[in-house]
C-alpha cells in the first residue's frame, strides 16, 4: 500500500501559537547575538535624552480648583438640580475658561502685573497674551464630581500663579454678571411664551365647546364608564336581532321535523309540547270536555295529595298502622290517587284520538304562523340595527375629534401652569444666582519644574533605544539572510552540529581518487569525516541506516556521503552506498556508473530483491565500500519510493551490511528524502552556511519535524577557518534535469578530463611507487559473477572478493 507524505510548509496553514512562540524565541536569540546594535541605540537615545533634558526650558505649573453647584432650577428645562444632574453643565463651564470674554478680561488684569510676570510672555505685545494663555491653560473636571481643576504652565512660578489668579477673577466676574442678566432675559421670554399659550388655549376651548354641542357630550371621554344612548341602542338592537335569528332558526328546524313526522305517521304530541307547553295543556283539557275550572281543581287535588302524604309520614312517627287517623288518611290518599289515575287514562285515550284527527293540521298551521311573524320581526330589526350602527359610527368620529381637542386643551393648561411656576420662582430668586462658583483651591505654583521631567525623559529614552535597537536588528536580520557561523546555525535550527568540514583540495573529480578520506586519510580535511563517524557510531545518535540530504543542490551532500562511507569502511564496517537521487544522481556520477542497472529498475521489478541486489551492487574500488547506482533515469521517482520495494531493499541491506548510507535529493526540491526516511534511523542534513539561504534551511528543518521524521543533526560543509567569523552573500537554488552534475565537486577543485559514462573506473592510490597517490584506472566489480557483456563500452565486471 502506498503511503503519501505531505511536504507543505507549516507556514501555509497559518500561524499557530506554537509558531508565534518559536518566532519570538528566534528573534530574542537574534537580539542576543546582535546586542551590540541594541546597546548602541540605547547609548544614542540616552545621549539625545540627556541633551534634551539639559537644553529644554524649565516650565512651572500653578493649579487652582473650583466647585460648581446649581442652587436654582434649570429654567430652560423646568427640572430641579437633583433631577437634571449636578454635573450636566460642567463641560460648558470648562469651555468658558478659554472663551474670549474671560481671556481678554484676564489680560486686562495682568497689565499691571510685576515685571517677572510680563517677562514670562517673552516680550510679546499684550494683544497676543490671550493666545499664549489659551495654549498653556488647561481646565478639566473630575469624573463624577462638580470640581473643575485649572492649571497653567509658565517659565516662572510667579507668572503661573498670577495668570491663574487673573483667570479665576475674570471667570467669577463673568459668572456673576451673566446670571443676573440671564434671569431678567429669561423672565421676559417666559412671559411672552405664557401669553401665546393663553391665546392658543382659549381657541382650543372654544373649539371643544362647539364639538361637545354637536356630539351631545354626556361626559364620555377616554376611560369613562358612561355610554352614549346611540351606542346603547345599537347594542340593544344587536342583542334583539340575535334572539330573533335564533327563534327563526329554531322554528324552521321544528317545521321541518313536524313535516317529516306527519309524512311518516309519527306521534306529534311531543312536537306540540316543544312548540308551546301552554297550548298543549289547554288543547288536552278542551278535548276532554272540561273547562278551565277543571284544570284548577286538578292542581288543587295534586297539592292536597302531596300534603296528605306529608301528614301520613308524620303520623307514622307517632301512631301505629292500625290507628284510626292513619287508616282514614291512608284511605283518602288512595281515593285521590285513583281519581287522578282515572283522569290520566281518560286524557291519554282522548289525546290518542286528537293526535290522529286534529293535531297535525293544527300544529302545522301554528308553526307556519309563528315562523312568518318571526321573519317579519327579524327583517325590521335588521333595518333598525343598520341605521343605528351608521349613526353610532358617525358619532364615534366626532367623539374622537372631541377627545383630541380635549387632550390638547389639557396639555396647554399644564404648560401654562409650568410657565407661571417658573416665572414666579425666577421673580423670587431674581437677586440670587442659580449657579454658584466657589474657589476650593487657591492658585499655587510648584517650586519644582514640571517640564522637562527626568523620569519621563529616562523612560522615553529607554523605550526609543530598545524599540529602535529591536527594529534595527530586525532590519539587519532581514537583509543578512545567512548563517554567520556554525554556532549561530545550531542555535537557530535547534539541531545538533555533527561535524564542520573544510573545503577539499583534490584534483580528481571521479572515482575513488575523488574521495578525500581514501586518497589522503591523514590530512586535516579527513579528520572531520572520522569525527562524524565517531559521533554516529559511539554517541547517543547511533544508527546504521542513514539518509544524507541537503537544503539546495550543490551543497556537497555527495562529497559528504562518499567520504563518510569511506570512513566507515576504513573502520572495518561493510558499508553500502545507495544512490537514491533518481533525478540528478551524484554518487553514480562520482563513480561513473550512470546508466548501469540499479535502484530504479529494482524498484520497478517484481523479482526477489536479494537476487537483483547481488546483480546490481558494485564495488567502488575502496575496500568494504559498495555502491548501488541509481539506475536508468526515473520520471516517477516519488511513486517508486512510495512502494514497499524500498523497504525490502533496506531490510536486505541491513542484513548483509554493517552500515547503510542513502543519498537523496535536497529536501526542499522533492519529496524523495521524506519518503525514503520513513524506513531509516534518521536524516543527516548537509548545510553550507556561506551559501545557503538561512530561511530556506530553517524551513527545511521545520518541514522534517512537521513530517515527524528524525533529524539526527546537521553537517556544516566547506567551512573556511580563515573566515570563520564572517561569510559572504550569495546562494543558488534550482533542481532540474538540465542542472550540472557538480554536486560532489569541491569549490577549489579543478576540472578533470571527462570519462565516457559507460566506462566507469575506480582510481586507487599506488603507494609502492610514490608517496603521493596516482590515478590508475580500475574497473568497478560486482559482488557476484555476471554474464559477460558484449558492449565494448560496458565495464568488465568481476566478483568482489568476500570480506
Secondary structure, 3 states (H helix, E strand, C coil): CCCCCCCCCHHHHCCCHHHHHHHHHHHHHHHHHCHHHHHHHHHHHHHHHHHHHHHCCCEEEEEEEEEEEECCCECCCCECHHHHCCCCCHHHHHHHCCCHHHHHHHHHHHHHCCHHHHHCCCCCCHHHHHHHHHHHEEEEECCCCCEEEEEEEECCHHHHHHHHHHHHHHHHHHHHHHHHHHHHHHHHHHHHHHHHHHHHHHHHHHHHHHHHHHHCCCCCCCCCCCCCHHHHHHHHHHHHHHHHHHHHHHHHHHHHHHHHHHHHCCCCHHHHHHHCHHHHHHHHHHHCCCCHHHHHHHHHHHHHHHHHHHHHHHHHHHCCCCCHHHHHHHHHHHHHHHHHHHHHHHHHHHHHHHHHHCHHHHHHHHHHHHHHHHHHHHHHHHHHHHHHHHHHHHHHHHHHHHHHHHHHHHHHHHHHHHHHHHHHHHHHCCCCCCEEEEEEEEEEECCCCCECCHHHHHHHHHHHHHHHHHHHHHHHHHHCCCCCCHHHHHHHHCCCEEEECCCCCCCCCCCHHHCHHHHCCCCHHHHHHHHHHHHHHHCCCCCCEEEEEECCCCCCHHHHHHHHHHHHHHCCCCEEEEECCCCCCCHHHHCCCCCCCCHHHHHHCCCCHHHHHHHHEEECCCCCEEEECCCCCCCCHHHHHHCCHHHHHHHHHHHHCCEEEEECCCCCCCCHHHHHHCCCCEEEEEECCCCCCHHHHHHHHHHHHHCCCCEEEEEECCCCHHHCCCCCCCCCCCCCCCCCCCCCCCCCCCCCCCCCCCCCCCCCCCCCCCCCCCCCCCCCCECCCCCCCCCCCCCCCCECCCC
